[in-house]
Amino acid sequence: MHEPDVGEVLEAMRARAGWQVSPPRQIKLSEVCWLFGNWVREQALAEGLPVVDAPPRATLAERVLAAIHPLP
C-alpha cells in the first residue's frame, strides 16, 4: 500500500500524536517517511509485486484483496 500524498502522511502522523499544529520536526519526519514509502514502492514494482495506492480509502480493502488475489 502506498500513500502518494505527503500531506496525508503528515495528517496521519499529526492525528496519531494528537497535535493541533505539527511541529517542524514532525513535518520533516513525515517527508522522510513519505520518501521512504516511495522507495519501497519502486522496489516492490521492480520485483513485480503489487502496489495499491491508499486513496480512495473507501475501496482500499477491495483493491488490496484484488491485488493479492487477482481473478484468473
C-alpha positions as CSV (number, residue, x, y, z in Angstrom):
1,M,0.0,0.0,0.0
2,H,1.4,3.4,-1.0
3,E,0.3,6.9,0.1
4,P,1.1,9.2,-2.9
5,D,0.3,12.4,-0.9
6,V,2.9,13.7,1.6
7,G,0.3,15.8,3.2
8,E,-1.8,12.7,4.0
9,V,1.3,11.2,5.7
10,L,1.7,14.3,7.8
11,E,-2.0,14.4,8.7
12,A,-2.0,10.8,9.8
13,M,1.1,11.4,12.0
14,R,-0.4,14.6,13.4
15,A,-3.7,12.9,14.2
16,R,-2.0,10.0,16.0
17,A,0.1,12.4,18.0
18,G,-3.0,14.4,18.9
19,W,-1.4,17.8,18.0
20,Q,-3.4,20.7,16.6
21,V,-0.3,22.1,14.8
22,S,2.6,20.0,13.5
23,P,6.0,20.9,14.9
24,P,8.8,21.3,12.3
25,R,10.4,18.0,13.4
26,Q,7.2,16.1,12.7
27,I,6.8,17.8,9.3
28,K,10.4,16.7,8.3
29,L,9.8,13.2,9.7
30,S,6.6,12.9,7.6
31,E,8.6,13.9,4.5
32,V,11.2,11.3,5.2
33,C,8.6,8.6,5.8
34,W,6.9,9.6,2.5
35,L,10.2,9.4,0.6
36,F,10.9,6.0,2.1
37,G,7.4,4.9,1.1
38,N,8.1,6.0,-2.4
39,W,11.4,4.0,-2.4
40,V,9.6,0.9,-1.1
41,R,7.0,1.3,-3.8
42,E,9.7,1.4,-6.5
43,Q,11.4,-1.7,-5.1
44,A,8.2,-3.6,-5.0
45,L,7.3,-2.7,-8.6
46,A,10.8,-3.7,-9.7
47,E,10.2,-7.1,-8.1
48,G,6.8,-7.5,-9.8
49,L,4.9,-7.1,-6.5
50,P,1.5,-5.5,-6.4
51,V,1.3,-1.9,-5.1
52,V,-2.0,-0.3,-4.2
53,D,-2.4,3.4,-3.7
54,A,-4.1,4.2,-0.4
55,P,-6.8,6.6,-1.7
56,P,-9.6,6.4,-2.1
57,R,-9.9,4.8,1.4
58,A,-13.5,3.7,0.9
59,T,-12.3,1.0,-1.6
60,L,-8.9,0.2,-0.2
61,A,-9.8,-3.2,1.2
62,E,-11.3,-4.4,-2.0
63,R,-8.4,-3.1,-4.1
64,V,-5.8,-4.8,-1.8
65,L,-7.7,-8.1,-2.0
66,A,-7.9,-7.8,-5.8
67,A,-4.1,-7.1,-5.9
68,I,-3.1,-10.1,-3.9
69,H,-5.8,-12.5,-5.3
70,P,-6.2,-11.4,-8.9
71,L,-9.0,-13.1,-10.9
72,P,-7.8,-15.6,-13.4
